[in-house]
Amino acid sequence: MAKVFLPYQLKKTTNNKDFIEVKGKTLNEVIINLEKMYPGTKEHLVQEGRIKPGLAAICGFSATRKGLLQELEEDTEVHFLPSIAGG
């Protein structure tokens, strides 16, 4: 199972858990299963079939370049992080 870490704003939907273990072989499957466990989370993570703009998905040790098609190994950590802008 993937170990999913959500942005701070979504922790309230998961009873303030630090992470959630979710089944899935791809990032898309993980998000679908996360939505089944905690309805309403998907709309904060996905827009028009892609990772929502302003949000990065870190799978393992690097940002995904395959988006929702990213394949996940067993026990992969998945972090959803809001983009930081500034100058």
C-alpha positions, 0 to 999 in steps of 0.5 A: 500500500502507498503511504499518502501524505496530504496537504495541510488543508486536507488533513481535516477530511482525514481526521488529522491523520499524518498519513493514510495507507491506500491501495493502488498500483498507479497514482490514479488508483491511489487517488480513486481509493483515497476518494472512496475512503474520504469522499471529497479529497479527489476534487482537491487533488485532480482537475480535468484528469490531471494533477491540479495546477499548483499541486505537485505529486512526489512519488518516492523521491521525485516529482512525477513526470507521468502524472496520474499514470505514475506507477507505484511500488509497494510501500511508496510514499506519495506526498501532495505538496502545494507549489511555492511561488515567490521571488 
